[in-house]
Amino acid sequence: MKDSNGLDRKTASKMSNELLTKIIALLRRRGFVQLVKQDTATPTYTYGPAGTLLRRNITQCWWDWVMTAQENTFPTECTYSQDPTWDYFLEISKNLEWNLPFSIAQTRNYVHKPTDNSYQDNNSNKFLFNSISKTSFVMQHFCQATSVTPMMEMAIRTRLKWWKQFSGNPANFSATDIVKTEAGHHVKIQYSFPWGLDEVETVTSLGNKPLQPFRKTLLSEHQFFNGKKRNLPSVIQCNAVLEQGFLALLLDACSSNPGSSKNSLNEPMCLQLNLRLTPYKIAVCYQGNETNILHQLAANVAKNLRNTGIITLNQGAGSSLDIKFSQNDEMGIPYTAVLSDTVLKDGVVEVRSRHTTIKEQVHISQLAEFVQKRVAGSS
């Protein structure tokens, strides 16, 4: 049996495992993430600067989608693991004068300790999947029971589209068929990981079960009407796990570039991350005879870029440009601005693209606009 690339399954599996090994080495080398406690029961990971920024960017993109693309979404937050939704459900309902639909969204940090030994065995070698500490993005959508089916279908389509928009290989993201479980009607949004399809998010139609503990209060106070009949809203829940999405997007960013075929674990690779997700949007370095002046100028350029909201890495001049370009490619940095002696004469810097390796001439005063336009254009 062969896969879509014409490879037999054994060969394809070997190549996928090799890719994962290389990416794990890259993530450790470039300050994304590393395993610090290798225990099958409580594996623990830490995130370096690049990984922390990537996690923040994924989180921000999710919040942007929740708060701008959805109708009447209300953010909540708590400092403990309990679901804060029900503390605010009645208050929000009253403020909306009992009109549906609306949504409540939050991020949750939780400790994941599976009690099922088979689950633990199946996930013991899955990088990040087996982390004891996890973060989930949860949106609970409240609607009339009569609109559950179209709302469920829309939730599946929009969440799958959300993941695909960041991907260079969108076909690697897919949704399962709807499956009925004790919890409700359930769909998994999956990514094609080296070990096979695995979930990054679940979409579940819960009916009105989450509201049943509050039924007496709601029936005496609430005014949710479907025609002339008063009934409880139905709940559709979208639950994405940051750690699993984080790994999926990193694997996706590596799987289509030439560097992924190299043999050595330390060979340079290139993360073709979506520009909205990249930890740093641009790196600034210099090379020339006027070292002291260029050093100060590079510091000022980096400061000005940060002042415009562009996360910038100021690299200095400690190594060759080729080494810097290779490092930046591995970190997914889309642009590198090189200041040379000529910038002191005409104000022009060379900006090298990660994606094309082409160098463009950009005036120093237009550098921020150059980056902002391209990041905005990736939306």
C-alpha positions as CSV (number, residue, x, y, z in Angstrom):
1,M,0.0,0.0,0.0
2,K,1.3,3.5,-0.9
3,D,0.6,6.9,0.4
4,S,-0.3,10.0,-1.7
5,N,3.3,10.6,-2.5
6,G,3.8,7.1,-4.0
7,L,5.7,5.8,-1.0
8,D,5.0,2.5,0.7
9,R,3.7,2.9,4.3
10,K,6.9,1.6,6.0
11,T,9.1,4.1,4.1
12,A,6.6,7.0,4.7
13,S,6.5,6.2,8.4
14,K,10.3,6.1,8.6
15,M,10.6,9.4,6.9
16,S,7.9,11.0,9.2
17,N,9.7,9.7,12.3
18,E,13.0,11.1,11.0
19,L,11.4,14.4,10.4
20,L,9.9,14.5,13.9
21,T,13.3,13.7,15.4
22,K,15.0,16.5,13.4
23,I,12.3,19.0,14.4
24,I,12.6,18.1,18.1
25,A,16.3,18.7,17.8
26,L,15.7,22.0,16.1
27,L,13.1,23.1,18.7
28,R,15.7,22.4,21.5
29,R,18.5,24.1,19.6
30,R,16.6,27.3,18.8
31,G,14.8,27.9,22.1
32,F,11.3,26.7,21.3
33,V,10.7,23.8,23.6
34,Q,12.4,20.9,25.3
35,L,11.5,18.0,27.5
36,V,13.0,18.5,30.9
37,K,11.4,15.6,32.8
38,Q,11.2,12.4,30.9
39,D,8.7,10.5,33.0
40,T,6.0,8.5,31.3
41,A,3.5,9.5,34.1
42,T,4.4,13.2,34.4
43,P,6.5,14.4,31.4
44,T,7.3,18.1,31.7
45,Y,8.3,20.6,29.0
46,T,9.7,24.2,29.2
47,Y,9.4,26.9,26.5
48,G,12.2,29.2,25.5
49,P,11.9,32.7,24.0
50,A,10.9,31.5,20.5
51,G,8.4,28.9,21.8
52,T,6.9,31.4,24.3
53,L,6.4,33.9,21.5
54,L,4.9,31.3,19.1
55,R,2.5,30.2,21.8
56,R,1.5,33.8,22.5
57,N,0.9,34.4,18.8
58,I,-1.3,31.3,18.3
59,T,-3.3,32.4,21.4
60,Q,-3.7,35.9,20.1
61,C,-4.9,34.7,16.7
62,W,-7.5,32.5,18.5
63,W,-8.7,35.5,20.5
64,D,-8.8,37.7,17.4
65,W,-11.0,35.1,15.7
66,V,-13.2,34.7,18.8
67,M,-13.8,38.4,19.4
68,T,-14.0,39.7,15.8
69,A,-15.4,36.9,13.7
70,Q,-18.1,35.7,16.1
71,E,-21.4,37.4,17.1
72,N,-21.8,38.3,20.8
73,T,-18.8,36.5,22.3
74,F,-17.9,37.3,25.9
75,P,-14.4,36.5,27.3
76,T,-14.1,35.1,30.8
77,E,-11.0,34.2,32.9
78,C,-10.2,32.4,36.2
79,T,-7.1,31.7,38.1
80,Y,-8.0,28.1,38.9
81,S,-9.0,25.1,36.9
82,Q,-12.8,25.4,37.4
83,D,-14.9,26.4,34.4
84,P,-15.9,30.0,35.0
85,T,-18.7,29.9,32.3
86,W,-21.6,29.3,34.7
87,D,-20.6,32.1,37.0
88,Y,-21.4,34.5,34.3
89,F,-24.0,32.8,32.1
90,L,-27.1,34.3,33.8
91,E,-25.5,37.8,34.0
92,I,-24.7,37.7,30.2
93,S,-28.1,36.3,29.4
94,K,-29.9,39.1,31.3
95,N,-27.7,41.8,29.7
96,L,-28.7,40.4,26.3
97,E,-32.3,40.4,27.3
98,W,-32.4,36.6,26.8
99,N,-31.5,36.8,23.1
100,L,-29.7,34.0,21.4
101,P,-27.2,33.1,20.1
102,F,-24.2,34.2,22.1
103,S,-20.8,32.6,23.1
104,I,-18.6,32.5,26.2
105,A,-14.8,32.0,25.6
106,Q,-11.8,31.4,27.8
107,T,-8.4,29.8,27.9
108,R,-7.8,27.2,30.6
109,N,-4.6,25.9,32.0
110,Y,-4.9,22.4,33.5
111,V,-2.9,19.4,34.7
112,H,-3.4,16.4,32.5
113,K,-3.0,13.1,34.3
114,P,-4.7,10.3,32.3
115,T,-5.9,7.5,34.5
116,D,-6.4,5.2,31.5
117,N,-3.2,3.1,31.1
118,S,-3.9,2.4,27.5
119,Y,-4.2,6.1,26.8
120,Q,-0.9,6.8,28.6
121,D,0.8,4.0,26.7
122,N,-0.5,5.3,23.3
123,N,0.8,8.8,24.1
124,S,4.0,8.1,25.9
125,N,6.2,8.8,22.8
126,K,4.1,11.6,21.4
127,F,6.1,14.8,21.8
128,L,4.1,17.5,23.7
129,F,0.9,15.4,23.5
130,N,2.0,13.7,26.7
131,S,2.7,16.9,28.6
132,I,1.3,17.0,32.1
133,S,0.6,20.8,31.7
134,K,-1.8,21.8,29.0
135,T,-3.7,24.9,27.8
136,S,-7.0,24.7,26.1
137,F,-9.0,27.3,24.1
138,V,-12.7,26.8,24.8
139,M,-15.7,28.5,23.2
140,Q,-19.2,27.5,24.3
141,H,-21.9,28.7,21.9
142,F,-25.5,28.9,23.1
143,C,-28.3,28.7,20.6
144,Q,-31.9,27.5,20.2
145,A,-32.3,23.7,20.0
146,T,-33.9,24.1,16.5
147,S,-30.7,25.7,15.1
148,V,-28.2,23.2,16.6
149,T,-27.6,21.2,13.3
150,P,-26.6,24.2,11.1
151,M,-24.7,25.8,14.0
152,M,-22.7,22.6,14.5
153,E,-21.9,22.3,10.8
154,M,-20.8,26.0,10.8
155,A,-18.6,25.5,13.8
156,I,-16.9,22.5,12.2
157,R,-16.3,24.4,8.9
158,T,-15.1,27.6,10.5
159,R,-12.7,25.9,13.0
160,L,-11.2,23.7,10.2
161,K,-10.8,26.7,8.1
162,W,-9.1,28.5,11.0
163,W,-6.4,25.9,11.2
164,K,-5.9,25.6,7.5
165,Q,-5.3,29.3,7.0
166,F,-1.9,29.0,8.8
167,S,-0.8,26.0,6.9
168,G,1.4,25.5,3.8
169,N,-0.1,22.0,3.6
170,P,-3.8,22.6,4.4
171,A,-4.8,19.0,3.3
172,N,-3.0,17.8,6.4
173,F,-5.8,19.2,8.5
174,S,-9.2,17.4,8.3
175,A,-12.4,16.8,10.2
176,T,-13.8,13.4,11.2
177,D,-17.4,12.4,10.6
178,I,-19.9,13.3,13.4
179,V,-19.9,10.5,16.1
180,K,-22.5,10.2,18.8
181,T,-21.1,9.6,22.3
182,E,-22.5,9.9,25.8
183,A,-21.3,13.5,26.0
184,G,-23.1,14.4,22.7
185,H,-22.4,14.6,19.0
186,H,-18.6,14.8,18.6
187,V,-16.2,15.8,15.8
188,K,-12.4,15.8,15.8
189,I,-10.3,18.3,13.9
190,Q,-7.1,16.4,13.1
191,Y,-3.6,16.9,11.8
192,S,-1.5,14.2,10.0
193,F,1.2,13.7,12.6
194,P,4.2,11.3,12.0
195,W,2.3,8.7,14.1
196,G,-0.9,9.2,12.1
197,L,-4.0,11.4,12.4
198,D,-4.5,12.9,15.8
199,E,-6.7,15.7,17.2
200,V,-5.9,19.4,17.7
201,E,-9.5,20.4,18.5
202,T,-12.9,18.9,19.2
203,V,-16.3,20.2,18.4
204,T,-19.1,18.8,20.5
205,S,-22.9,19.4,20.5
206,L,-23.8,19.0,24.1
207,G,-27.5,19.6,24.0
208,N,-28.7,21.3,27.1
209,K,-27.0,18.9,29.5
210,P,-24.5,21.6,30.8
211,L,-27.5,23.7,31.9
212,Q,-29.4,21.0,33.7
213,P,-27.8,21.6,37.1
214,F,-29.2,25.2,36.8
215,R,-32.6,24.1,35.4
216,K,-34.7,25.2,38.4
217,T,-33.2,28.7,38.5
218,L,-33.3,29.1,34.7
219,L,-37.0,28.0,34.4
220,S,-38.0,30.5,37.1
221,E,-36.0,33.4,35.7
222,H,-35.0,32.9,32.1
223,Q,-36.9,34.1,29.1
224,F,-35.4,32.0,26.3
225,F,-38.3,31.4,24.0
226,N,-38.6,29.3,20.8
227,G,-41.8,30.7,19.4
228,K,-44.2,30.6,22.4
229,K,-42.4,27.8,24.1
230,R,-39.8,28.5,26.8
231,N,-36.8,26.1,26.7
232,L,-33.2,25.8,27.7
233,P,-30.5,26.8,25.2
234,S,-28.4,24.1,23.5
235,V,-24.6,24.2,23.8
236,I,-21.9,23.7,21.1
237,Q,-18.4,23.5,22.5
238,C,-15.1,24.0,20.6
239,N,-12.1,22.9,22.5
240,A,-8.6,23.3,21.0
241,V,-5.4,22.2,22.8
242,L,-2.5,24.6,22.4
243,E,0.3,22.1,22.8
244,Q,-1.1,19.8,20.1
245,G,-1.8,22.7,17.7
246,F,1.7,24.2,18.5
247,L,3.3,20.9,17.3
248,A,1.1,20.5,14.3
249,L,1.9,24.0,13.0
250,L,5.6,23.5,13.6
251,L,5.6,20.2,11.7
252,D,3.5,21.8,9.0
253,A,6.0,24.6,8.7
254,C,8.9,22.1,8.1
255,S,7.3,19.4,6.0
256,S,7.3,21.3,2.7
257,N,10.8,22.9,2.7
258,P,14.0,21.5,1.2
259,G,15.8,21.4,4.6
260,S,13.5,18.6,5.8
261,S,15.2,16.0,3.7
262,K,18.7,16.5,5.2
263,N,20.2,13.6,7.0
264,S,22.0,15.1,10.0
265,L,20.0,16.2,13.1
266,N,22.1,19.4,13.2
267,E,21.7,20.3,9.5
268,P,19.9,23.6,9.1
269,M,16.2,23.6,8.4
270,C,13.7,26.3,7.6
271,L,10.5,26.9,9.4
272,Q,8.0,28.4,6.9
273,L,5.7,29.6,9.6
274,N,2.8,31.9,8.7
275,L,3.9,35.5,9.2
276,R,1.3,36.1,11.9
277,L,2.7,33.2,13.9
278,T,6.5,33.8,13.6
279,P,8.1,34.5,17.0
280,Y,10.1,37.4,15.5
281,K,9.0,39.3,12.5
282,I,12.5,40.6,11.6
283,A,16.1,40.3,12.7
284,V,18.5,43.2,12.5
285,C,22.3,42.7,12.1
286,Y,25.2,44.6,10.6
287,Q,28.5,44.1,8.8
288,G,31.0,46.7,7.8
289,N,34.1,48.7,8.7
290,E,32.2,51.4,10.8
291,T,31.5,48.9,13.6
292,N,30.8,51.3,16.4
293,I,28.4,53.5,14.4
294,L,26.7,50.5,12.8
295,H,26.2,48.9,16.3
296,Q,24.4,51.9,17.6
297,L,22.4,52.3,14.4
298,A,21.3,48.7,14.5
299,A,20.2,49.2,18.2
300,N,18.2,52.3,17.2
301,V,16.6,50.5,14.2
302,A,15.6,47.6,16.4
303,K,14.1,49.9,19.0
304,N,12.1,51.8,16.4
305,L,10.7,48.6,15.0
306,R,9.7,47.4,18.4
307,N,8.0,50.8,19.1
308,T,5.8,50.2,16.1
309,G,4.7,46.8,17.6
310,I,7.1,44.6,15.5
311,I,8.8,41.9,17.6
312,T,12.4,42.3,16.5
313,L,15.6,40.3,17.2
314,N,18.8,42.5,17.3
315,Q,21.7,40.1,16.5
316,G,24.7,42.4,16.3
317,A,27.8,41.3,14.3
318,G,29.2,38.3,16.2
319,S,29.0,35.8,13.3
320,S,28.9,35.6,9.5
321,L,25.8,36.5,7.6
322,D,25.4,33.0,6.3
323,I,25.3,31.7,9.9
324,K,22.8,34.3,10.9
325,F,20.6,33.5,7.9
326,S,20.7,29.8,8.7
327,Q,19.8,30.5,12.4
328,N,17.0,32.9,11.4
329,D,15.6,30.3,8.9
330,E,15.5,27.7,11.7
331,M,13.6,30.1,14.0
332,G,11.1,31.0,11.2
333,I,12.1,34.7,11.1
334,P,10.7,35.9,7.8
335,Y,13.1,38.9,7.2
336,T,16.6,39.8,8.1
337,A,17.7,43.5,7.7
338,V,21.5,43.8,7.1
339,L,23.1,47.2,7.8
340,S,26.4,47.8,6.0
341,D,28.6,50.9,5.5
342,T,26.4,52.1,2.6
343,V,23.5,52.7,4.9
344,L,25.5,55.6,6.4
345,K,25.6,57.2,3.0
346,D,22.3,56.5,1.4
347,G,20.1,55.2,4.2
348,V,19.4,51.9,2.3
349,V,19.5,48.5,4.0
350,E,19.3,45.0,2.5
351,V,16.4,42.9,3.6
352,R,16.7,39.2,3.0
353,S,13.5,37.1,2.7
354,R,13.4,33.7,4.5
355,H,10.9,32.4,1.9
356,T,12.7,33.3,-1.3
357,T,16.3,34.1,0.0
358,I,16.1,37.2,-2.3
359,K,17.5,40.5,-0.9
360,E,15.6,43.7,-1.4
361,Q,16.8,47.3,-1.0
362,V,14.7,49.2,1.5
363,H,15.2,52.7,2.8
364,I,15.7,52.6,6.6
365,S,12.8,55.0,7.1
366,Q,10.4,52.5,5.4
367,L,11.5,49.3,7.1
368,A,8.7,49.2,9.6
369,E,6.1,49.8,6.8
370,F,7.8,47.1,4.7
371,V,7.3,44.5,7.4
372,Q,3.8,45.6,8.5
373,K,2.4,45.4,5.0
374,R,3.7,41.8,4.5
375,V,2.5,40.6,7.9
376,A,-0.9,42.1,7.3
377,G,-1.0,40.6,3.8
378,S,-0.7,37.1,5.3
379,S,-4.0,37.4,7.1
